[in-house]
Amino acid sequence: MRGDLSLIADWIRPGSRVLDLGCGSGALLAHLRTERAVTGYGLEIDTDKAVRCIERGVSVIQTDLDAGLADFDTDSFDYVIMSLTLQAVYFPAKLLEDMLRVGREGIVAFPNFGHLSCRLQLGLGGHMPVSAALPEEWYETSNIHLCTIRDFEQLCRDRGIRILQRTVVDHLHRRSLGARLLPNLLGEVALYRFERNTKPQRPA
């Protein structure tokens, strides 16, 4: 299982209901089912990956995430997860809000476009960055909405999303002191756990 998925698995309470967006071959859900008695579904657009989910015994629905989550009722899940997919959807802000409609908490992981190597390649080299966390050339990548850690946290503030936990790691999903102290500069992959901000508004 990928390192980002292992980190996410540590955040999931046993017995939870989980919806995994862009679940790939179902590795995370299969692991959570075995290790944490989790139930849930995966959503995946790729036919071959959906078939792999079925072979693993993972419940999967083949669909495009850009179609939204209208088929799911409010608070249907404890967690809605989207790892390394946020940057590849057309309407990331809308999908984040939809995640928190159908789930009590959301979890995302994404490559940090503010990492030092990206800044150097763009600023000094004058070309779109290619790195271990962003390995494809600009004309081959599925990424359409790359963002930085600072961008994501501003989006959460703008949309009334409360961040519960953040982990910033390198492309091998290892923690370091540098990434902890300067996450937007030295972190290659960011993982967040978040919920709706239920803090009451002050009267006008």
C-alpha positions in Angstrom: 0.0 0.0 0.0 1.3 3.5 -0.8 2.8 5.5 2.0 0.1 8.2 1.9 -2.6 5.6 2.3 -0.8 4.1 5.3 -0.7 7.6 7.0 -4.4 8.0 6.2 -5.2 4.6 7.6 -3.8 5.7 11.0 -6.5 8.4 11.2 -9.4 6.1 10.7 -11.3 4.9 13.8 -12.2 1.1 13.9 -15.7 0.3 12.8 -16.1 3.5 10.8 -18.0 4.0 7.5 -15.7 5.2 4.8 -16.1 6.6 1.3 -12.9 6.6 -0.8 -12.9 8.9 -3.8 -10.6 7.9 -6.6 -10.0 4.6 -4.7 -7.7 3.1 -7.4 -7.4 -0.7 -7.0 -9.0 -0.6 -3.5 -5.9 -1.1 -1.4 -6.9 1.3 1.3 -10.4 0.0 1.7 -9.2 -3.6 1.7 -6.6 -2.8 4.4 -9.2 -0.9 6.5 -11.7 -3.7 6.2 -9.1 -6.2 7.5 -7.3 -4.2 10.1 -10.1 -1.9 11.4 -13.4 -3.5 10.6 -14.3 -0.6 8.3 -17.3 -0.7 5.9 -17.8 1.5 2.9 -17.4 2.1 -0.8 -14.9 3.3 -3.3 -15.5 5.5 -6.3 -13.3 5.0 -9.3 -13.5 6.0 -13.0 -10.9 3.6 -14.4 -12.4 0.3 -15.5 -9.3 -1.8 -14.8 -8.9 -0.4 -11.3 -12.6 -0.9 -10.6 -12.2 -4.6 -11.6 -9.3 -4.9 -9.3 -11.4 -3.6 -6.5 -14.1 -6.2 -7.2 -11.4 -8.9 -7.2 -10.3 -7.7 -3.7 -13.9 -7.8 -2.5 -14.1 -4.0 -2.2 -17.5 -2.4 -3.0 -16.8 0.0 -5.9 -19.0 2.3 -8.0 -17.5 3.4 -11.4 -18.1 7.1 -11.7 -16.5 10.4 -12.5 -15.9 12.5 -9.3 -16.6 15.7 -11.3 -20.3 14.5 -11.4 -20.4 15.1 -7.6 -21.7 13.0 -4.7 -25.5 13.7 -5.2 -26.3 10.0 -5.0 -25.2 9.9 -1.3 -27.3 11.1 1.6 -26.0 13.7 4.1 -23.9 12.2 6.9 -23.8 8.8 5.2 -20.1 8.2 6.2 -17.8 8.9 9.1 -14.9 9.7 6.7 -14.7 10.7 3.0 -11.2 10.3 1.7 -9.5 11.6 -1.4 -5.8 10.9 -1.8 -3.7 12.4 -4.6 -6.8 13.2 -6.6 -7.9 16.7 -5.4 -5.6 18.3 -8.0 -7.0 16.3 -10.8 -10.7 17.3 -10.5 -12.4 20.2 -12.2 -14.2 21.6 -9.2 -12.0 20.9 -6.1 -13.8 23.5 -3.8 -17.2 22.1 -4.6 -16.0 18.5 -4.1 -14.6 19.4 -0.7 -17.9 20.8 0.4 -19.7 17.8 -0.9 -17.3 15.5 1.0 -18.4 17.3 4.2 -22.0 17.0 3.3 -21.9 13.2 3.0 -19.2 12.6 5.6 -18.6 13.9 9.2 -14.9 14.3 8.4 -12.9 14.6 5.2 -9.3 13.5 4.5 -7.2 14.7 1.5 -3.6 14.3 0.4 -2.1 16.3 -2.5 1.3 17.2 -3.9 2.5 20.6 -2.7 3.3 22.9 -5.6 5.0 25.3 -3.2 7.9 22.9 -2.5 11.4 24.4 -3.0 12.2 22.2 -6.0 9.1 23.4 -7.8 9.9 27.0 -7.0 13.4 26.7 -8.3 12.4 24.9 -11.6 9.7 27.5 -12.3 11.6 30.6 -11.1 15.1 29.8 -12.3 14.5 27.2 -15.0 11.4 28.9 -16.4 9.6 25.6 -16.9 6.8 23.6 -15.2 8.3 21.5 -12.4 8.9 17.8 -12.6 9.7 16.1 -9.3 9.3 12.8 -7.5 5.9 14.0 -6.2 4.9 15.5 -9.6 6.6 13.1 -12.0 4.8 13.8 -15.3 5.6 16.5 -17.9 3.0 19.3 -18.2 1.6 17.8 -21.4 1.1 14.3 -19.9 -0.2 15.1 -16.4 -3.8 14.7 -15.3 -3.3 17.5 -12.8 -5.3 20.6 -13.6 -5.5 22.4 -10.2 -2.2 22.3 -8.6 -2.0 24.2 -5.3 0.3 24.9 -2.4 -0.2 24.2 1.3 -0.9 27.9 1.8 -3.5 27.8 -1.0 -5.3 24.9 0.5 -5.5 26.3 4.0 -6.8 29.6 2.6 -9.5 27.7 0.7 -10.5 26.0 4.0 -10.8 29.4 5.7 -12.8 30.8 2.8 -15.3 27.8 2.8 -15.7 27.4 6.5 -13.7 24.2 6.8 -12.0 23.5 10.1 -8.6 21.7 9.8 -8.3 19.0 12.5 -4.9 17.6 11.6 -2.1 18.1 9.2 0.9 15.9 8.2 3.5 17.1 5.7 6.0 14.6 4.3 8.5 14.1 1.5 7.7 12.1 -1.7 8.5 8.9 0.1 6.0 9.9 2.8 8.7 10.4 5.5 8.3 13.1 8.1 11.2 15.6 8.7 12.0 18.5 11.0 12.4 20.8 7.9 8.9 19.9 6.6 7.4 20.4 10.1 9.0 23.9 10.5 8.6 25.1 6.9 5.9 22.9 5.5 5.0 25.1 2.4 8.7 25.3 1.4 10.0 21.8 2.3 7.0 19.6 2.2 6.3 17.6 -0.9 3.0 15.9 0.0 0.4 17.3 2.4 -2.3 15.3 4.2 -5.2 17.0 6.0 -8.1 15.8 8.2 -10.9 18.3 8.4 -14.6 18.9 9.2 -17.4 21.5 8.8 -16.8 24.5 11.0 -19.7 24.3 13.4 -18.6 27.2 15.5 -21.6 29.5 15.9 -21.5 32.9 14.1 -21.6 36.1 16.2 -24.8 38.0 15.6 -24.5 41.1 13.4 
